[in-house]
Structure formats: C-alpha cells, structure tokens
Amino acid sequence: MNHLDGNVLAGPGMGLFAFDPTTTQCQCQSCADIATLGQAMVYGQPMGFVARCRYCDNVLVVIVEHAGQKSLNMRGLRWLRVGDEARNDRISAGD
C-alpha cells in the first residue's frame, strides 16, 4: 500500500487543533525519532488517517472521521511540541 506525505493531515487535523498539526515536533514512542508530524508516512481514506513513524513504522497518530465527528488517538507519540507562533514570528523577523 502506498503512503502519503504527513502534510495530508493538515486538513483533518485543523478541525481538532487550533494550529496546523503538521508543523509540530513530536517523538515516536517506539524508536525515539524526533520529527515534524508532516514528515510521517500517512495512509489515508476511506478509514481515516494513520500516521506512521518514518523510521520504525510505529503508528503515531490515528484520525477517524465518522458521522460528523472526529476521533484522535496519539498513543504512539512520546510527546507533541507546539511552537508559540508569536515567538516564532519575532525570531524570524530578527534574522
């Protein structure tokens, strides 16, 4: 089965988060790889979205959309780090 780039999670993830989840850093619970969620291998529709670790294939995130509701499972992540957009803007402007 072919996989998609993790950036495909921007659409379904935006309904769950107040930020673009593909730009967040996360750590795989299985192999400790640190990457943005956008770098995951994603297997999509029709069952939902399954994001797997780019190195060890561990399931990181599952998003299921059914009957107008979304379910999110992130048990494959050790942590998810969300940047402060205002701080990131200040850092970028100073470069």
C-alpha positions, -999 to +999 in steps of 0.1 A: +000+000+000+014+034-009+016+061+017+010+098+016+032+126+030+023+136+065+013+170+053-020+155+042-030+157+079-033+195+077-070+192+066-084+167+091-061+179+119-072+215+116-106+206+129-090+191+161-063+216+168-062+254+168-029+252+149-015+233+119-005+199+134+019+191+106+043+218+118+046+204+153+075+184+165+069+150+180+088+120+193+080+084+184+072+063+215+089+033+199+122+044+184+125+080+199+128+096+164+121+134+166+105+149+135+076+171+125+043+154+121+044+164+084+073+140+079+053+110+089+041+084+064+003+086+062-021+060+050-054+077+042-090+073+034-115+057+035-110+045+071-094+078+082-057+087+085-030+066+101+004+084+105+034+060+110+069+068+120+092+074+091+119+051+106+103+023+125+067+022+111+052+026+146+016+040+145+020+076+157-015+091+152-049+079+141-076+103+130-110+087+122-139+108+108-173+093+111-208+106+112-197+142+115-173+135+144-135+131+146-116+108+169-079+112+176-055+086+191-019+097+197-007+068+218+023+062+195+038+096+204+060+102+234+053+139+232+040+166+208+056+201+209+036+231+197+055+262+190+044+297+200+036+314+167+040+349+181+075+340+194+084+323+161+074+354+142+097+376+164+126+352+159+121+351+121+118+389+119+152+393+137+171+370+113 
